[in-house]
Amino acid sequence: MSDRIRIALVHATPVAVEPIARSFLDIWPEADPVGILDDGLALDRAAVGALTDDLARRIVALGQYGLSTGARAILYTCSAFGPAIEEAARLLPVPVLKPNEAMFEEALSHGDNVGMIATFGPAVAMMEQEFAEEAARAKPGARLTSWLASGAIEALRVGDVDTHNRRVAEGVAALGERDAILLAHFSTSRAGEACRALTMRPVLSSPDAAVRKLRRLLG
């Protein structure tokens, strides 16, 4: 086994894999991220329209498998499984991070008027609830306004990154003046450069924020 700190990355879609790998290389190259992929999870979540008990069991089981690899922490990279990830956190003896918790924490340090650009509709309501819970703890009165970039995730799934990034960047103007702009999903971080070209406000991504938090916790 390597002496490097192993982090298990639980993926529900292949489009999350490359962004978090890049964030580790940029921010914490000394870590040892190990990917675990069930690429049916996001498709099944979208098809049934809810987080079912079966889907929740799969999420927890993937976290348990990650622990068995020697991981010192588990990071889930899909935004649509919050309550199941919370259950994994209760069961596992290592830090377990939701995809967006670190990004929400960073966003609240910039102000209380936050905008979020999403591409996966089934995740939005759950993410808004998680933001509200974090705001109630850290900055009561903070508010989140979401904008869904329709067609962006579909373009990305067929390899059309340019269309994905263009559709996401349209959200900067649609959201107007905000204290910070959030790129909702790990996959959405690909559009970071396009979004930052359109605003002077901070544009935050889930993978970068998550790696920064993991490094603070373990590094």
RODO-2510 file (C-alpha; in nm, 4 decimals, decimal comma):
residues 219
     n   res          X          Y          Z
     1     m     0,0000     0,0000     0,0000
     2     s     0,1166     0,3542    -0,0727
     3     d     0,1934     0,5977     0,2085
     4     r    -0,0182     0,8557     0,0265
     5     i    -0,3574     0,9418     0,1742
     6     r    -0,6219     0,7460    -0,0152
     7     i    -0,9560     0,9096    -0,0935
     8     a    -1,2390     0,6986    -0,2383
     9     l    -1,4389     0,8824    -0,5041
    10     v    -1,7879     0,7413    -0,5574
    11     h    -1,9209     0,8311    -0,9030
    12     a    -2,2771     0,7962    -1,0296
    13     t    -2,1922     0,9116    -1,3824
    14     p    -1,8780     0,9008    -1,5966
    15     v    -1,8902     1,2764    -1,6628
    16     a    -1,7831     1,3430    -1,3015
    17     v    -1,4598     1,1439    -1,3289
    18     e    -1,2341     1,3825    -1,5201
    19     p    -1,3169     1,7034    -1,3264
    20     i    -1,2328     1,5618    -0,9835
    21     a    -0,9166     1,3956    -1,1154
    22     r    -0,8043     1,7345    -1,2478
    23     s    -0,8827     1,9042    -0,9157
    24     f    -0,6695     1,6547    -0,7251
    25     l    -0,3812     1,7063    -0,9674
    26     d    -0,4072     2,0846    -0,9347
    27     i    -0,4714     2,1162    -0,5603
    28     w    -0,3557     1,8000    -0,3820
    29     p    -0,1349     1,5892    -0,6109
    30     e     0,0134     1,4039    -0,3130
    31     a    -0,3209     1,2340    -0,2406
    32     d    -0,4211     0,8928    -0,3773
    33     p    -0,7742     0,9256    -0,5225
    34     v    -0,9387     0,5963    -0,6205
    35     g    -1,2536     0,5996    -0,8328
    36     i    -1,5579     0,3746    -0,7847
    37     l    -1,8203     0,4043    -1,0595
    38     d    -2,1806     0,2834    -1,0824
    39     d    -2,2806     0,4627    -1,4012
    40     g    -2,6383     0,3398    -1,3727
    41     l    -2,7073     0,5431    -1,0595
    42     a    -2,7691     0,8798    -1,2232
    43     l    -2,9716     0,7220    -1,5046
    44     d    -3,1869     0,5261    -1,2580
    45     r    -3,2309     0,8322    -1,0357
    46     a    -3,3553     1,0353    -1,3313
    47     a    -3,5824     0,7549    -1,4522
    48     v    -3,7636     0,6986    -1,1219
    49     g    -3,7708     1,0654    -1,0240
    50     a    -3,6925     0,9998    -0,6570
    51     l    -3,4258     0,8659    -0,4256
    52     t    -3,5606     0,5162    -0,3635
    53     d    -3,4525     0,2746    -0,0904
    54     d    -3,2760     0,0628    -0,3526
    55     l    -3,0753     0,3569    -0,4801
    56     a    -2,9894     0,4584    -0,1255
    57     r    -2,8623     0,1076    -0,0472
    58     r    -2,6389     0,1196    -0,3548
    59     i    -2,4939     0,4532    -0,2456
    60     v    -2,4148     0,3229     0,1034
    61     a    -2,2689    -0,0012    -0,0328
    62     l    -2,0328     0,1911    -0,2603
    63     g    -1,9092     0,3918     0,0365
    64     q    -1,8499     0,0717     0,2319
    65     y    -1,6545    -0,0684    -0,0605
    66     g    -1,4482     0,2498    -0,0735
    67     l    -1,3628     0,2071     0,2930
    68     s    -1,2462    -0,1482     0,2224
    69     t    -0,9813    -0,0119    -0,0159
    70     g    -0,8087     0,1637     0,2721
    71     a    -0,9607     0,5056     0,2072
    72     r    -0,9193     0,7711     0,4741
    73     a    -1,2244     0,9584     0,3433
    74     i    -1,5119     0,9072     0,1007
    75     l    -1,6169     1,1761    -0,1466
    76     y    -1,9399     1,1310    -0,3409
    77     t    -1,9423     1,3179    -0,6716
    78     c    -2,3108     1,3156    -0,7726
    79     s    -2,5518     1,5752    -0,6342
    80     a    -2,8770     1,3773    -0,6337
    81     f    -2,8248     1,1393    -0,3408
    82     g    -2,7934     1,3618    -0,0312
    83     p    -2,9927     1,1630     0,2301
    84     a    -2,8236     0,8378     0,1262
    85     i    -2,4819     0,9997     0,1608
    86     e    -2,5817     1,1212     0,5068
    87     e    -2,6655     0,7612     0,5961
    88     a    -2,3232     0,6503     0,4717
    89     a    -2,1653     0,9200     0,6887
    90     r    -2,3461     0,7829     0,9936
    91     l    -2,2261     0,4295     0,9240
    92     l    -1,8652     0,4811     0,8154
    93     p    -1,5770     0,5621     1,0545
    94     v    -1,4059     0,8106     0,8183
    95     p    -1,5073     1,1541     0,6857
    96     v    -1,7793     1,1276     0,4212
    97     l    -1,8401     1,4357     0,2060
    98     k    -2,1398     1,5252    -0,0007
    99     p    -2,0456     1,6642    -0,3412
   100     n    -2,1395     2,0239    -0,2681
   101     e    -2,0997     2,0796     0,1036
   102     a    -1,7543     2,2355     0,0728
   103     m    -1,8673     2,4599    -0,2148
   104     f    -2,1666     2,5816    -0,0135
   105     e    -1,9389     2,6635     0,2793
   106     e    -1,7088     2,8646     0,0526
   107     a    -2,0020     3,0414    -0,1150
   108     l    -2,1346     3,1709     0,2150
   109     s    -1,7982     3,3287     0,2889
   110     h    -1,8508     3,5548    -0,0151
   111     g    -2,1963     3,6857     0,0737
   112     d    -2,5609     3,5952     0,1170
   113     n    -2,6915     3,6358    -0,2399
   114     v    -2,5736     3,3259    -0,4257
   115     g    -2,6576     3,1956    -0,7732
   116     m    -2,6235     2,8359    -0,8904
   117     i    -2,6066     2,7000    -1,2450
   118     a    -2,7274     2,3394    -1,2679
   119     t    -2,7488     2,0926    -1,5549
   120     f    -2,9151     1,7897    -1,3883
   121     g    -3,2693     1,8831    -1,2937
   122     p    -3,3422     1,5968    -1,0501
   123     a    -3,0641     1,7204    -0,8204
   124     v    -3,1691     2,0835    -0,7891
   125     a    -3,4334     2,0650    -0,5152
   126     m    -3,2103     1,8498    -0,2968
   127     m    -2,9166     2,0855    -0,3440
   128     e    -3,1300     2,3873    -0,2595
   129     q    -3,2357     2,2158     0,0615
   130     e    -2,8746     2,1372     0,1513
   131     f    -2,7759     2,4982     0,0876
   132     a    -3,0608     2,6187     0,3092
   133     e    -2,9466     2,3877     0,5890
   134     e    -2,5875     2,5132     0,5643
   135     a    -2,7056     2,8752     0,5497
   136     a    -2,9230     2,8272     0,8586
   137     r    -2,6149     2,7076     1,0438
   138     a    -2,3564     2,9515     0,9106
   139     k    -2,5338     3,2577     0,7660
   140     p    -2,9089     3,2838     0,8310
   141     g    -3,0800     3,4873     0,5663
   142     a    -2,8553     3,3760     0,2808
   143     r    -3,0478     3,2801    -0,0301
   144     l    -2,9779     3,0674    -0,3336
   145     t    -3,1243     3,1230    -0,6809
   146     s    -3,0891     2,8326    -0,9249
   147     w    -3,0840     2,8320    -1,3043
   148     l    -3,1058     2,5130    -1,5104
   149     a    -2,8941     2,5010    -1,8264
   150     s    -3,1290     2,2905    -2,0370
   151     g    -2,9611     2,0580    -2,2835
   152     a    -2,6144     2,1030    -2,1356
   153     i    -2,5731     1,7653    -1,9668
   154     e    -2,7171     1,5885    -2,2713
   155     a    -2,4568     1,7579    -2,4910
   156     l    -2,1785     1,6598    -2,2538
   157     r    -2,2864     1,2954    -2,2509
   158     v    -2,2338     1,2761    -2,6262
   159     g    -1,8991     1,4534    -2,6075
   160     d    -2,0064     1,8032    -2,7103
   161     v    -1,8167     1,9966    -2,4448
   162     d    -1,8393     2,3294    -2,6289
   163     t    -2,2192     2,3270    -2,6300
   164     h    -2,2236     2,2216    -2,2642
   165     n    -1,9933     2,5072    -2,1643
   166     r    -2,1827     2,7631    -2,3718
   167     r    -2,5176     2,6658    -2,2208
   168     v    -2,3760     2,6762    -1,8682
   169     a    -2,2127     3,0153    -1,9258
   170     e    -2,5504     3,1571    -2,0307
   171     g    -2,6496     3,1173    -1,6682
   172     v    -2,4128     3,3953    -1,5609
   173     a    -2,6227     3,6596    -1,7362
   174     a    -2,9482     3,4861    -1,6458
   175     l    -2,8671     3,4975    -1,2740
   176     g    -2,7561     3,8599    -1,2784
   177     e    -2,5509     4,0205    -1,0017
   178     r    -2,4647     3,7712    -0,7265
   179     d    -2,2058     3,7521    -0,4516
   180     a    -2,0906     3,4198    -0,5944
   181     i    -2,1841     3,1848    -0,8792
   182     l    -2,1842     2,8100    -0,8133
   183     l    -2,1333     2,5417    -1,0773
   184     a    -2,3691     2,2871    -0,9332
   185     h    -2,2203     1,9518    -1,0324
   186     f    -1,8744     1,8072    -1,0712
   187     s    -1,9337     1,7814    -1,4454
   188     t    -2,0354     2,1491    -1,4634
   189     s    -1,6896     2,2615    -1,3543
   190     r    -1,5751     2,2168    -1,7161
   191     a    -1,7490     2,5465    -1,7889
   192     g    -1,5585     2,7370    -1,5213
   193     e    -1,3346     2,9286    -1,7598
   194     a    -1,6261     3,0275    -1,9833
   195     c    -1,8241     3,1525    -1,6840
   196     r    -1,5337     3,3444    -1,5275
   197     a    -1,4832     3,5297    -1,8539
   198     l    -1,8297     3,6848    -1,8071
   199     t    -1,8168     3,8027    -1,4449
   200     m    -1,5808     3,9496    -1,1885
   201     r    -1,7627     3,7659    -0,9104
   202     p    -1,6253     3,4380    -0,7703
   203     v    -1,7243     3,1305    -0,9702
   204     l    -1,6933     2,8236    -0,7475
   205     s    -1,6839     2,4575    -0,8460
   206     s    -1,7684     2,1509    -0,6402
   207     p    -1,4545     1,9447    -0,7144
   208     d    -1,2075     2,2216    -0,6320
   209     a    -1,3866     2,3096    -0,3086
   210     a    -1,4144     1,9433    -0,2069
   211     v    -1,0433     1,8776    -0,2594
   212     r    -0,9522     2,1892    -0,0609
   213     k    -1,1695     2,0695     0,2289
   214     l    -1,0300     1,7156     0,2185
   215     r    -0,6770     1,8511     0,2231
   216     r    -0,7593     2,0641     0,5277
   217     l    -0,9117     1,7631     0,7035
   218     l    -0,6435     1,5055     0,6233
   219     g    -0,3432     1,6605     0,4540
***
